[in-house]
């Protein structure tokens, strides 16, 4: 490993972890939109609890790595240089609506491609290009103009650091407390406890996100070259993967690039083993239009919010970043609105369901 560059080591770690995430998506049905649909329309919170369990495991694992000196959580861009609250809200809403139009998130798009879904290839390309353009292309001008960079913070923007500063005590103890409370809340439901596959998938995803921090924070850096502390997210890395394929000889490997190809590989192998691999395509031009529009919204929204359902929803949440719950709530609301738009054909109807009860109560 001493002969490999930090980028190569990080990419290999991302590929290994991505394979496991692809397996969790196909075998354990780890899907954010599916969890939201189950909760809103099926009164079943099991998959939301699976998501919460993954966050709890990731919090405990991440701050455990920090406690033993393998990583420094304060170096994570999620808590060192967070975006503005407005950017997180707007980006999360856009991502949620786009996710509803597409039927899944960026991570789920990769998992669907692994199962033979050709329409997800379109979403992947549109979302990847849009995200990359929003980071450093034409879309970046609009993003920066609308949401100026607030700059680095003097104090890490995490709930563990805040609780430690206000009430005292070590940040690791507060992080463990948050993780335990969240895990207890998730496991309190008897229906969820009976679904062992969901529990196993939640534990696996949380462990993989922790592994991502370990790879980039401890394994990849060497005495001569550093590597940014990061874990799994599937927004900008989609565009980076596309660019790497096109200009491989002039580009360097990164953790996110390995993660993208890892999810594709893990999902494909799992689908083939389960005999669920099926070639699928758009039924008509209307569905294709939704895939393109949804991909664009997710690409711009995820970069603006500094993460997707995995990036903000699990990786940033594992750092207990302030931005994580804001992004999660915004994505949830956006997905809820998007699903009702698809069902009712208007953005006004779902808004009435929210506003009118509040109006009558007042």
C-alpha positions in Angstrom: 0.0 0.0 0.0 2.9 2.3 0.5 3.4 2.4 -3.3 -0.2 3.4 -3.9 -1.3 7.0 -4.0 -3.9 8.2 -1.4 -6.5 8.6 -4.1 -6.0 4.9 -5.2 -6.3 3.6 -1.7 -9.4 5.8 -1.1 -11.0 4.6 -4.3 -10.4 0.9 -3.5 -11.9 1.5 -0.1 -14.8 3.3 -1.7 -15.3 0.4 -4.1 -15.3 -2.2 -1.4 -17.8 -0.2 0.7 -19.9 0.6 -2.3 -20.2 -3.1 -3.1 -21.7 -3.7 0.4 -24.0 -0.7 -0.1 -25.2 -2.1 -3.4 -25.9 -5.4 -1.7 -27.9 -3.6 1.1 -29.9 -1.7 -1.5 -30.9 -4.8 -3.4 -31.1 -7.5 -0.6 -32.2 -5.3 2.3 -34.3 -2.8 0.3 -32.5 0.1 1.7 -34.2 2.9 -0.1 -35.0 6.4 1.2 -38.0 7.1 -1.0 -39.4 3.6 -0.4 -39.1 4.4 3.3 -41.0 7.7 2.9 -43.7 6.0 0.8 -44.2 3.3 3.4 -44.5 5.8 6.2 -46.8 8.3 4.4 -49.0 5.9 2.4 -48.7 2.6 4.1 -48.4 3.6 7.8 -45.3 1.4 8.0 -42.2 3.0 9.6 -40.0 -0.1 9.4 -37.8 1.2 6.7 -37.5 4.6 8.2 -36.4 2.9 11.4 -33.8 0.9 9.4 -32.5 4.2 8.2 -32.4 5.6 11.7 -30.6 2.5 12.9 -28.0 3.0 10.2 -27.4 6.5 11.5 -27.1 5.3 15.1 -24.5 2.8 14.2 -22.6 5.3 12.1 -22.6 7.9 14.9 -21.2 5.4 17.4 -18.6 4.1 14.9 -17.5 7.5 13.7 -17.0 9.0 17.1 -15.4 5.8 18.2 -12.8 6.3 15.5 -12.3 9.8 16.6 -11.9 8.7 20.3 -9.2 6.2 19.4 -7.4 8.7 17.2 -8.0 7.2 13.8 -9.7 10.3 12.4 -10.4 13.9 13.4 -14.1 14.6 13.1 -13.5 18.3 13.1 -11.8 18.0 9.7 -15.0 16.9 8.0 -16.4 19.5 5.7 -19.9 18.7 7.0 -19.1 20.4 10.3 -16.1 22.6 9.4 -17.7 24.5 6.5 -21.4 23.9 6.4 -23.7 25.6 3.9 -26.3 28.1 4.9 -29.6 26.9 6.3 -31.4 28.4 3.4 -29.2 26.6 0.9 -29.8 23.3 2.8 -33.5 23.8 2.8 -33.9 24.8 -0.8 -31.5 22.1 -2.0 -33.2 19.5 0.1 -36.6 20.4 -1.2 -35.4 20.3 -4.8 -33.7 16.9 -4.2 -36.8 15.5 -2.6 -39.1 16.5 -5.5 -36.6 15.2 -8.0 -36.3 12.0 -6.1 -40.1 11.5 -6.2 -40.1 12.2 -10.0 -37.4 9.6 -10.6 -38.6 7.1 -8.0 -35.4 6.9 -6.0 -32.3 8.9 -5.0 -28.8 8.9 -6.6 -27.8 5.9 -4.5 -31.0 4.1 -5.5 -30.4 5.0 -9.1 -27.0 3.1 -9.1 -28.7 0.1 -7.4 -31.4 0.1 -10.1 -28.8 0.2 -12.9 -27.2 -2.8 -11.3 -30.6 -4.6 -11.6 -30.9 -3.8 -15.4 -33.0 -0.6 -15.2 -32.0 1.4 -18.4 -34.1 4.4 -17.5 -31.9 4.9 -14.5 -28.9 5.2 -16.8 -30.5 8.3 -18.1 -31.1 9.6 -14.6 -27.5 8.8 -13.6 -26.1 10.7 -16.6 -28.4 13.7 -16.1 -27.9 13.9 -12.4 -24.1 13.4 -12.6 -23.6 16.0 -15.2 -25.9 18.5 -13.4 -24.2 17.9 -10.1 -20.7 18.3 -11.6 -21.8 21.5 -13.4 -23.2 22.8 -10.1 -19.9 22.2 -8.3 -17.6 23.8 -10.9 -19.5 24.5 -14.1 -22.2 26.7 -15.3 -24.5 25.9 -12.5 -21.9 26.9 -9.9 -22.5 30.6 -10.9 -26.2 30.3 -10.0 -25.5 28.4 -6.8 -22.9 30.8 -5.5 -25.0 33.9 -6.5 -28.0 32.5 -4.7 -26.3 31.0 -1.7 -22.9 32.7 -0.9 -20.4 30.6 0.9 -20.6 31.3 4.7 -17.0 30.3 5.2 -15.4 28.0 7.8 -16.7 28.0 11.3 -14.5 28.6 14.3 -16.4 25.8 16.3 -17.3 22.5 14.7 -21.0 22.6 13.8 -22.1 19.3 15.4 -24.6 18.5 18.1 -22.0 16.6 20.1 -19.7 19.6 20.2 -22.5 22.0 21.0 -23.8 19.8 23.9 -20.3 19.4 25.2 -19.8 23.2 25.1 -23.2 24.0 26.8 -23.5 21.2 29.4 -19.9 20.0 29.7 -18.6 16.5 29.3 -16.7 14.8 26.4 -18.1 15.0 22.9 -17.7 11.3 22.5 -20.0 10.6 25.5 -22.6 12.9 24.0 -22.3 11.2 20.6 -22.7 7.8 22.2 -25.8 9.1 24.0 -27.3 10.3 20.8 -26.6 7.0 19.1 -28.1 4.9 21.9 -31.3 7.0 22.2 -31.8 6.8 18.4 -31.2 3.1 18.3 -33.6 2.5 21.2 -36.3 4.6 19.4 -35.8 2.6 16.2 -35.8 -0.8 17.9 -38.8 0.0 20.2 -41.2 -1.0 17.4 -42.1 -4.7 17.6 -42.9 -4.9 13.8 -39.4 -3.6 13.0 -37.7 -6.0 15.5 -39.4 -8.9 13.7 -37.9 -7.9 10.3 -34.3 -9.1 10.8 -33.3 -8.4 7.2 -34.1 -4.7 7.7 -32.1 -4.7 11.0 -29.2 -6.4 9.3 -29.2 -3.9 6.4 -29.4 -0.9 8.8 -26.4 -2.3 10.8 -24.5 -2.9 7.5 -25.0 0.6 6.1 -24.0 2.2 9.3 -20.8 0.1 9.5 -20.0 0.9 5.9 -20.3 4.7 6.4 -18.0 4.3 9.4 -15.6 2.4 7.2 -15.6 5.2 4.7 -14.4 7.7 7.4 -11.7 5.1 8.4 -10.4 4.7 4.8 -10.1 8.4 4.0 -9.1 9.5 7.5 -6.6 6.8 8.3 -5.7 4.4 5.5 -5.4 6.8 2.5 -3.2 9.6 3.9 0.6 9.1 4.1 3.6 11.0 5.4 3.9 12.9 2.1 0.3 13.4 0.9 -2.9 14.1 2.7 -6.5 13.1 1.7 -9.7 14.9 2.6 -11.9 13.2 5.2 -15.0 12.0 3.6 -17.5 9.1 3.5 -20.2 8.0 1.2 -22.4 10.4 -0.8 -23.9 10.0 -4.2 -24.3 13.5 -5.7 -21.0 15.1 -7.1 -19.3 11.7 -7.2 -21.7 10.6 -10.0 -20.3 13.5 -12.1 -16.7 12.7 -11.1 -17.2 9.1 -12.2 -18.4 10.2 -15.6 -15.5 12.6 -16.0 -13.0 9.9 -14.9 -14.3 7.5 -17.5 -13.9 10.1 -20.2 -10.5 11.5 -19.2 -9.0 8.6 -17.3 -5.4 9.2 -18.2 -5.6 12.8 -17.0 -7.7 12.3 -13.9 -7.0 10.9 -10.4 -9.0 8.4 -8.5 -11.1 9.4 -5.6 -13.1 7.8 -2.9 -16.4 8.8 -4.4 -15.5 7.4 -7.9 -14.7 4.0 -6.3 -17.9 4.1 -4.4 -20.0 4.7 -7.5 -18.6 1.7 -9.3 -18.8 -0.3 -6.1 -22.5 0.2 -5.8 -23.0 -0.7 -9.4 -21.0 -3.9 -9.0 -22.6 -4.9 -5.7 -26.1 -4.3 -6.9 -25.5 -6.2 -10.1 -24.0 -9.2 -8.4 -26.9 -9.3 -5.9 -29.5 -9.0 -8.5 -28.0 -11.8 -10.6 -27.7 -14.1 -7.6 -31.3 -13.4 -6.5 -32.4 -13.7 -10.2 -34.0 -10.3 -10.1 -32.0 -8.9 -13.0 -34.4 -7.5 -15.6 -33.9 -5.2 -18.5 -36.3 -2.2 -18.1 -36.9 1.0 -20.0 -39.2 4.0 -20.0 -42.7 3.3 -21.1 -43.2 6.6 -22.9 -41.8 10.1 -23.4 -43.7 11.3 -20.4 -41.8 8.9 -18.1 -38.5 9.9 -19.8 -39.3 13.5 -19.1 -39.7 12.8 -15.4 -36.4 11.0 -15.3 -34.6 13.9 -16.9 -36.4 16.6 -14.8 -35.9 14.5 -11.6 -32.2 14.0 -12.4 -31.6 17.7 -12.9 -33.4 18.6 -9.6 -31.4 16.0 -7.7 -28.1 17.1 -9.2 -28.5 20.7 -8.4 -30.3 20.2 -5.1 -27.8 17.7 -3.7 -24.8 19.9 -4.4 -26.6 23.0 -3.0 -27.6 21.1 0.2 -24.1 19.6 0.4 -25.3 16.1 0.2 -28.0 13.6 -0.8 -30.0 11.1 1.2 -26.8 9.2 1.9 -24.4 12.2 2.1 -26.5 14.3 4.5 -28.8 11.6 5.6 -26.2 9.1 6.9 -22.7 10.5 6.5 -23.3 14.0 7.8 -25.7 12.6 10.4 -22.9 10.2 11.6 -20.9 13.4 12.4 -24.0 14.8 14.1 -23.7 17.8 11.8 -26.2 20.6 12.3 -27.1 20.5 8.6 -28.2 16.8 8.7 -31.7 17.1 10.3 -32.4 20.3 8.2 -31.5 18.5 5.0 -33.4 15.3 6.0 -36.6 17.2 6.9 -36.4 19.2 3.6 -35.8 16.1 1.5 -38.8 14.4 3.3 -41.1 17.4 2.6 -39.9 17.6 -1.0 -40.5 13.9 -1.6 -43.9 14.2 0.0 -44.9 17.1 -2.3 -43.4 15.3 -5.3 -45.3 12.1 -4.7 -48.6 14.1 -4.4 -47.8 16.0 -7.6 -47.4 12.7 -9.4 -50.7 11.4 -7.9 -52.8 14.5 -8.2 -51.0 16.4 -11.0 -50.7 19.7 -9.1 -48.5 21.2 -6.4 -51.5 23.0 -4.9 -53.3 19.9 -3.7 -50.6 18.6 -1.4 -50.1 22.1 0.0 -53.8 22.3 0.8 -53.5 19.1 2.8 -50.8 20.8 4.9 -52.0 24.4 5.1 -55.8 24.0 5.5 -55.7 22.0 8.8 -53.3 24.5 10.2 -55.6 27.3 9.1 -58.7 25.7 10.7 -56.8 25.1 14.0 -55.8 28.8 14.2 
